[in-house]
Amino acid sequence: MIVIGGGLAGLSAGVALAEAGWRVRLFEQSPFLGGRATSYVLPDGEHVDNCQHVTLGCCTNLEDFYRRVGSAGKIKFFDRLVFQDPQGRIGEMQAGMLPAPFHMTGSFAGFAPLTLADKRGIALAMLDILRGKGRTADLDEPGGISMLEWLKRRRQTQGAIERFWRVVLVSALDEELDRTDARFGVDVFWKGFLSNRKGYRMGVPSVPLAELYDGCKTEIEKRGGEVNLRMPVRAIHLADGAVTAVEFDGGRQETAEAYVFALPHPAMAELANEEMKRLEPRLAELGKIGVAPITGVHFWFDREVMKEPFVTLLDTTTQWIFNKTALYGASNGAGKERGQYLQLVISASYDLLQKPRQEIIDLCLKEVQQALPAARGARLVKATVIKEAAATFSPQPGVDRWRPTQDTLIQGMFLAGDWTATGWPATMEGAVRSGYLAAEAVLRIAGTPRKFLQADLPADGFVGWFC
Ligand SMILES: Cc1cc2nc3c(=O)[nH]c(=O)nc-3n(C[C@H](O)[C@H](O)[C@H](O)COP(=O)(O)OP(=O)(O)OC[C@H]3O[C@@H](n4cnc5c(N)ncnc54)[C@H](O)[C@@H]3O)c2cc1C
């Protein structure tokens, strides 16, 4: 079995297939595992995530994967999400005593940045999602409808759109509301906030991302497999409608009974030759799946400027501030001194792509100083900006029709990656789902079916009464 790509999709497929008794050989082009969800070490010894990654309680497959590879204990879950506007008003989301779907009622009622009219509109829209069990009839309109259209049809106020829906969804889906299929947006609220009390809990790694994957190599190797880094695949060879080999630098070829290609979709589109596109027409459609950017800004201050582990900012370019010093504890070099390391995240950061790095630093620093009074007297020791122009696939209305399933019409070729048909947006959960589905497809075709995909969190509390 050959797996190409050592991101979460390739790793989850590889670990599952190794567990099913296959000898897995994984080839990754970079020097690290984890793909887009990884970290590296700066020359001064500090660990830096490619970008802050978070998970939610409703990401059941990612949780299962972390458990399989011994990393579940490295994710810290938080029950309290804090929002702050430029006027310093604080809003919280935290489950109270009531059962689902009323568990957020208390914190929502007291959410200071929203007006009563904003809240009334939001509550009615939530009721609509509840009645439809996460589906509303207009989600099935041909070609899909945008989330903005869905909200307008439900007469949401401008305040509710900007300070609630946009804040949650741009972060969760990495796209603006007018370019997001409402199906994904509605799903975030159904799975994350309504159907189960635990769905919204935010999981944040307490170690640099690359350290989450140490167990993957062990799982694959202890069953006779291998993990090869710095090994980019350059070509795929076919004969009689089947994959016969993959080719690496220097003309080296490797063969296997089955191949899982777990690459980002632009890389897969580039590797697919005309013959492959003729045999499997869905490979010719990959160019129709767009991409969306995320920008991460890293600040190191000479002293502590923030107590909370993270905060969401409203009405600013900066969307999230993560207190990496607190989250990492002793596992990062920065924690050794008294300074503080913050990571800022800006999803769907189209406006920043062309801006010079210094301009982004100045803009974000001003916003941090506005939000955190202690930062005003602190010295910024160093700063860096990481722009990911193709961070995720864009969840545009109707995008699902271009996402191929994990099995293909080419014998021996399986696909994995957050962009394949999982029903989920581009997330770590989506990537792991795709890996598990690819492993299931390999085993089904080999005549030894086995299930890896985990069920969603069950609807709990009073939710069943509504549905
Ligand atoms: C800045 C940023 C922030 C994000 N934040 C979050 C978040 O908070 N929560 C969340 O759930 N998701 C987040 N995501 C999305 C998440 O990272 C991805 O959905 C997920 O990691 C995708 O995994 P994957 O395995 O499908 O793809 P990838 O991680 O891209 O893995 C593909 C692998 O294939 C390798 N590869 C490519 N070409 C070749 C080749 N020719 N030969 C061999 N190997 C090759 C690549 O090097 C890579 O390792 C974020 C993404 C980015 C970029």
The ligand as a Tripos MOL2 file, in Angstrom:
@<TRIPOS>MOLECULE
LIG
   53    58     1     0     0
SMALL
NO_CHARGES

@<TRIPOS>ATOM
      1 C1         -3.3720   28.7750    7.9820 C.3       1 LIG1
      2 C2         -4.3320   27.6280    8.1960 C.ar      1 LIG1
      3 C3         -5.1390   27.6020    9.3260 C.ar      1 LIG1
      4 C4         -6.0510   26.5550    9.4990 C.ar      1 LIG1
      5 N1         -6.7890   26.4880   10.6480 N.ar      1 LIG1
      6 C5         -7.5600   25.3930   10.8670 C.ar      1 LIG1
      7 C6         -8.2210   25.2150   12.1140 C.ar      1 LIG1
      8 O1         -8.1110   26.0260   13.0440 O.2       1 LIG1
      9 N2         -8.9880   24.0990   12.2880 N.ar      1 LIG1
     10 C7         -9.1280   23.1610   11.3060 C.ar      1 LIG1
     11 O2         -9.8250   22.1490   11.5330 O.2       1 LIG1
     12 N3         -8.5090   23.3040   10.1160 N.ar      1 LIG1
     13 C8         -7.7250   24.3890    9.8800 C.ar      1 LIG1
     14 N4         -7.0720   24.5180    8.6930 N.ar      1 LIG1
     15 C9         -7.3320   23.5250    7.6360 C.3       1 LIG1
     16 C10        -6.5350   22.2520    7.8640 C.3       1 LIG1
     17 O3         -5.1810   22.5570    8.0850 O.3       1 LIG1
     18 C11        -6.6580   21.3880    6.6220 C.3       1 LIG1
     19 O4         -8.0220   21.2160    6.2870 O.3       1 LIG1
     20 C12        -6.0550   19.9990    6.8090 C.3       1 LIG1
     21 O5         -4.8310   20.0670    7.5070 O.3       1 LIG1
     22 C13        -5.8690   19.3870    5.4220 C.3       1 LIG1
     23 O6         -5.2250   18.1380    5.5250 O.3       1 LIG1
     24 P1         -4.9300   17.3070    4.2110 P.3       1 LIG1
     25 O7         -4.1900   16.1050    4.6280 O.co2     1 LIG1
     26 O8         -6.1760   17.1550    3.4290 O.co2     1 LIG1
     27 O9         -3.9880   18.2510    3.3020 O.3       1 LIG1
     28 P2         -2.5140   18.7740    3.6080 P.3       1 LIG1
     29 O10        -2.3500   19.0680    5.0370 O.co2     1 LIG1
     30 O11        -2.2610   19.8740    2.6390 O.co2     1 LIG1
     31 O12        -1.5820   17.5290    3.2630 O.3       1 LIG1
     32 C14        -1.1570   17.2190    1.9750 C.3       1 LIG1
     33 C15         0.2890   16.7530    2.0380 C.3       1 LIG1
     34 O13         0.7140   16.3650    0.7420 O.3       1 LIG1
     35 C16         2.0650   16.7480    0.5750 C.3       1 LIG1
     36 N5          2.3570   16.7910   -0.8540 N.ar      1 LIG1
     37 C17         1.9400   17.6820   -1.7830 C.ar      1 LIG1
     38 N6          2.4020   17.3400   -3.0030 N.ar      1 LIG1
     39 C18         3.1240   16.1970   -2.8440 C.ar      1 LIG1
     40 C19         3.8280   15.3490   -3.7310 C.ar      1 LIG1
     41 N7          3.8950   15.6040   -5.0410 N.pl3     1 LIG1
     42 N8          4.4450   14.2540   -3.2350 N.ar      1 LIG1
     43 C20         4.3790   13.9810   -1.8950 C.ar      1 LIG1
     44 N9          3.7240   14.7440   -1.0100 N.ar      1 LIG1
     45 C21         3.1040   15.8340   -1.4750 C.ar      1 LIG1
     46 C22         2.1030   18.1120    1.2600 C.3       1 LIG1
     47 O14         3.4330   18.4810    1.5680 O.3       1 LIG1
     48 C23         1.2390   17.8680    2.4790 C.3       1 LIG1
     49 O15         1.9910   17.4040    3.5780 O.3       1 LIG1
     50 C24        -6.1710   25.5560    8.5030 C.ar      1 LIG1
     51 C25        -5.3470   25.5930    7.3820 C.ar      1 LIG1
     52 C26        -4.4290   26.6060    7.2320 C.ar      1 LIG1
     53 C27        -3.5180   26.5980    6.0510 C.3       1 LIG1
@<TRIPOS>BOND
     1     1     2 1
     2     2     3 ar
     3     2    52 ar
     4     3     4 ar
     5     4     5 ar
     6     4    50 ar
     7     5     6 ar
     8     6     7 ar
     9     6    13 1
    10     7     8 2
    11     7     9 ar
    12     9    10 ar
    13    10    11 2
    14    10    12 ar
    15    12    13 ar
    16    13    14 ar
    17    14    15 1
    18    14    50 ar
    19    15    16 1
    20    16    17 1
    21    16    18 1
    22    18    19 1
    23    18    20 1
    24    20    21 1
    25    20    22 1
    26    22    23 1
    27    23    24 1
    28    24    25 2
    29    24    26 1
    30    24    27 1
    31    27    28 1
    32    28    29 2
    33    28    30 1
    34    28    31 1
    35    31    32 1
    36    32    33 1
    37    33    34 1
    38    33    48 1
    39    34    35 1
    40    35    36 1
    41    35    46 1
    42    36    37 ar
    43    36    45 ar
    44    37    38 ar
    45    38    39 ar
    46    39    40 ar
    47    39    45 ar
    48    40    41 1
    49    40    42 ar
    50    42    43 ar
    51    43    44 ar
    52    44    45 ar
    53    46    47 1
    54    46    48 1
    55    48    49 1
    56    50    51 ar
    57    51    52 ar
    58    52    53 1
@<TRIPOS>SUBSTRUCTURE
     1 LIG1         1 GROUP 0 **** ****
